[in-house]
């Protein structure tokens, strides 16, 4: 029985008793009083059952939560999954994003007339076209599934012939880089050929400095650990 209902019940009973005392109402019979008391006890009993049911439901929900936690813990324990595997997955994702970035950059190079565009913004726009899993941004990467893009070696006649891509692994505090150079000098140095599709691709990585949360394409190649990884 709710408190408001019981208060109303008691108030009505008190009012009836006052009317009986001052003679303004007909006295209640013993049967009527017993009926009122029986109704009151029945309501209290019903509320008690309801409270018990709610308590049991809460206990059941808590038990289910504990069982789920125990199952997850058991799976991790029996499969013996080390934390290093989770950390490695973050690094693999960052490297894999750069692998996709290389494909998109080369496709954009063809679409933009054998150049990486006339500006970084144009290159970013072309790379992002149709891409749903990776976000390409100008110059820097600050989060997972984000690849920073920077254009270099740009001329009015030939557009930009070099692009740098960068991704970040915050879990392991690492930056990953790729530099794709399609300039004529790079083509001659790498293949001694005049084939315009020739290119020099350099991979690199470095640890983040204390308090650093961004990897930038403006970071000099001399700061990289060149060849530190192959994109997946």
C-alpha positions as CSV (number, residue, x, y, z in Angstrom):
1,X,0.0,0.0,0.0
2,X,1.5,3.4,-1.0
3,X,2.0,6.0,1.7
4,X,-0.4,8.4,0.1
5,X,-3.2,5.8,-0.1
6,X,-2.6,4.8,3.6
7,X,-2.6,8.4,4.7
8,X,-5.9,9.0,2.8
9,X,-7.4,5.9,4.4
10,X,-6.4,7.0,7.9
11,X,-7.6,10.5,7.3
12,X,-11.0,9.2,6.2
13,X,-11.2,6.9,9.2
14,X,-10.3,9.8,11.6
15,X,-13.0,12.0,9.9
16,X,-15.6,9.3,10.4
17,X,-14.6,8.8,14.0
18,X,-14.9,12.6,14.7
19,X,-18.4,12.6,13.1
20,X,-19.4,9.7,15.3
21,X,-18.1,11.5,18.4
22,X,-19.9,14.8,17.7
23,X,-23.0,12.9,16.7
24,X,-23.1,14.1,13.1
25,X,-22.8,10.7,11.6
26,X,-24.1,7.3,12.3
27,X,-21.7,5.1,14.3
28,X,-19.9,2.4,12.3
29,X,-20.9,-1.1,13.1
30,X,-18.3,-3.7,14.2
31,X,-18.6,-5.4,10.9
32,X,-17.8,-2.2,9.0
33,X,-14.8,-1.5,11.1
34,X,-13.6,-5.1,10.7
35,X,-14.1,-4.8,6.9
36,X,-12.0,-1.6,6.8
37,X,-9.3,-3.3,8.8
38,X,-9.3,-6.3,6.6
39,X,-9.0,-4.1,3.5
40,X,-6.1,-2.2,5.0
41,X,-4.3,-5.5,5.9
42,X,-4.9,-6.9,2.4
43,X,-3.4,-3.7,0.8
44,X,-0.4,-3.9,3.0
45,X,0.1,-7.6,2.2
46,X,-0.1,-6.9,-1.6
47,X,2.5,-4.1,-1.3
48,X,4.8,-6.4,0.6
49,X,4.6,-9.0,-2.1
50,X,5.3,-6.3,-4.7
51,X,8.3,-5.0,-2.9
52,X,9.7,-8.6,-2.5
53,X,9.2,-9.2,-6.3
54,X,11.1,-5.9,-7.1
55,X,13.9,-6.9,-4.8
56,X,14.1,-10.3,-6.4
57,X,14.3,-8.8,-9.9
58,X,17.1,-6.4,-8.8
59,X,19.0,-9.4,-7.4
60,X,18.5,-11.4,-10.6
61,X,19.8,-8.5,-12.7
62,X,22.8,-8.1,-10.5
63,X,23.5,-11.9,-10.8
64,X,23.3,-11.8,-14.6
65,X,25.8,-8.9,-14.6
66,X,28.2,-10.9,-12.5
67,X,27.8,-14.0,-14.7
68,X,28.6,-12.0,-17.8
69,X,31.7,-10.5,-16.2
70,X,32.8,-13.9,-15.1
71,X,32.4,-15.3,-18.6
72,X,34.4,-12.5,-20.2
73,X,37.2,-13.0,-17.6
74,X,37.2,-16.8,-18.2
75,X,37.5,-16.3,-22.0
76,X,40.4,-14.0,-21.6
77,X,42.0,-16.3,-19.1
78,X,41.6,-19.6,-21.0
79,X,42.5,-18.1,-24.4
80,X,45.5,-16.6,-22.7
81,X,45.2,-13.3,-24.6
82,X,48.2,-11.0,-23.6
83,X,47.8,-7.3,-23.5
84,X,50.6,-7.0,-26.0
85,X,48.3,-8.5,-28.6
86,X,45.8,-5.6,-28.0
87,X,48.6,-3.0,-28.3
88,X,49.9,-4.7,-31.4
89,X,46.4,-4.5,-33.0
90,X,46.5,-0.7,-32.6
91,X,49.8,-0.5,-34.3
92,X,48.7,-2.8,-37.1
93,X,45.6,-0.6,-37.7
94,X,47.7,2.5,-37.9
95,X,50.0,0.8,-40.4
96,X,47.1,-0.7,-42.4
97,X,45.6,2.8,-42.7
98,X,48.7,4.0,-44.3
99,X,48.7,1.0,-46.7
100,X,45.2,2.1,-47.8
101,X,46.4,5.7,-48.0
102,X,49.1,4.7,-50.5
103,X,46.5,3.1,-52.7
104,X,44.2,6.1,-52.5
105,X,47.1,8.5,-53.1
106,X,48.2,6.7,-56.3
107,X,44.7,6.6,-57.5
108,X,44.3,10.4,-56.8
109,X,47.6,11.0,-58.7
110,X,46.1,9.6,-61.8
111,X,42.7,11.3,-61.4
112,X,44.4,14.7,-60.9
113,X,46.5,14.5,-64.1
114,X,49.7,12.9,-62.9
115,X,50.1,15.0,-59.8
116,X,49.1,15.0,-56.2
117,X,46.9,18.0,-56.9
118,X,47.8,21.6,-56.8
119,X,47.4,21.8,-53.0
120,X,47.0,19.6,-50.0
121,X,43.3,20.5,-49.7
122,X,42.7,19.3,-53.3
123,X,44.5,16.0,-52.6
124,X,42.6,15.4,-49.3
125,X,39.3,15.9,-51.1
126,X,40.2,13.5,-53.9
127,X,41.4,10.8,-51.5
128,X,38.3,11.1,-49.3
129,X,36.0,10.6,-52.3
130,X,34.2,7.3,-51.7
131,X,36.2,6.5,-48.5
132,X,34.1,5.6,-45.4
133,X,36.5,3.9,-43.0
134,X,39.4,6.4,-42.9
135,X,39.3,10.1,-42.5
136,X,41.9,12.1,-44.5
137,X,42.9,15.4,-43.1
138,X,45.4,18.1,-44.0
139,X,48.9,17.7,-42.5
140,X,48.3,15.9,-39.3
141,X,46.7,12.9,-37.5
142,X,45.4,13.1,-34.0
143,X,43.2,9.9,-33.7
144,X,42.8,6.4,-34.9
145,X,41.5,5.9,-38.4
146,X,42.7,9.3,-39.4
147,X,45.5,9.8,-41.9
148,X,47.2,13.2,-42.3
149,X,48.1,14.2,-45.9
150,X,50.7,16.8,-46.9
151,X,51.7,17.9,-50.5
152,X,55.3,18.8,-51.3
153,X,57.5,19.6,-54.4
154,X,54.7,21.6,-56.0
155,X,55.1,23.7,-59.1
156,X,52.6,25.6,-61.3
157,X,53.4,23.5,-64.3
158,X,53.3,20.0,-62.8
159,X,51.4,20.4,-59.6
160,X,52.6,18.5,-56.5
161,X,54.9,15.5,-57.1
162,X,55.5,14.4,-53.5
163,X,53.0,13.5,-50.8
164,X,53.5,12.5,-47.2
165,X,51.0,10.4,-45.2
166,X,51.0,10.0,-41.4
167,X,49.0,8.0,-38.9
168,X,49.1,7.8,-35.1
169,X,48.9,5.0,-32.6
170,X,48.1,6.7,-29.3
171,X,47.9,3.3,-27.4
172,X,51.6,2.7,-28.1
173,X,52.6,6.4,-28.5
174,X,53.9,6.0,-32.1
175,X,53.8,7.9,-35.4
176,X,53.9,6.1,-38.7
177,X,54.9,7.8,-42.0
178,X,55.0,7.2,-45.7
179,X,56.5,9.5,-48.3
180,X,55.7,9.0,-52.0
181,X,58.0,11.0,-54.4
182,X,57.1,11.0,-58.1
183,X,59.3,13.9,-59.1
184,X,61.6,13.3,-62.1
185,X,64.8,13.3,-60.0
186,X,63.3,10.7,-57.7
187,X,62.3,8.5,-60.6
188,X,65.8,8.7,-62.1
189,X,67.5,8.0,-58.8
190,X,65.2,5.0,-58.0
191,X,65.0,3.3,-61.4
192,X,67.2,5.1,-63.9
193,X,64.1,5.3,-66.1
194,X,62.0,8.0,-67.6
195,X,58.8,6.1,-66.8
196,X,56.5,8.7,-65.3
197,X,55.0,6.0,-63.1
198,X,58.3,5.4,-61.3
199,X,58.4,6.5,-57.7
200,X,60.3,6.4,-54.4
201,X,58.3,5.3,-51.4
202,X,59.8,5.6,-48.0
203,X,58.3,4.2,-44.8
204,X,59.2,5.4,-41.3
205,X,58.1,5.6,-37.7
206,X,59.1,7.3,-34.4
207,X,57.9,7.3,-30.8
208,X,55.8,10.2,-29.6
209,X,57.5,12.7,-27.3
210,X,56.3,13.2,-23.8
211,X,53.0,15.1,-23.9
212,X,52.8,14.9,-27.8
213,X,49.4,13.9,-29.2
214,X,49.8,14.7,-32.9
215,X,51.8,13.2,-35.8
216,X,52.5,15.7,-38.6
217,X,53.6,15.4,-42.2
218,X,55.9,18.4,-41.6
219,X,58.1,16.2,-39.4
220,X,61.4,15.8,-41.2
221,X,62.3,12.4,-42.6
222,X,65.6,12.6,-40.7
223,X,63.5,12.2,-37.5
224,X,62.0,8.9,-38.7
225,X,63.3,5.5,-38.1
226,X,63.3,4.8,-41.8
227,X,62.1,1.4,-42.9
228,X,60.6,0.9,-39.5
229,X,57.6,-0.9,-40.8
230,X,55.8,-2.2,-43.9
231,X,52.1,-1.2,-44.1
232,X,49.8,-4.2,-43.8
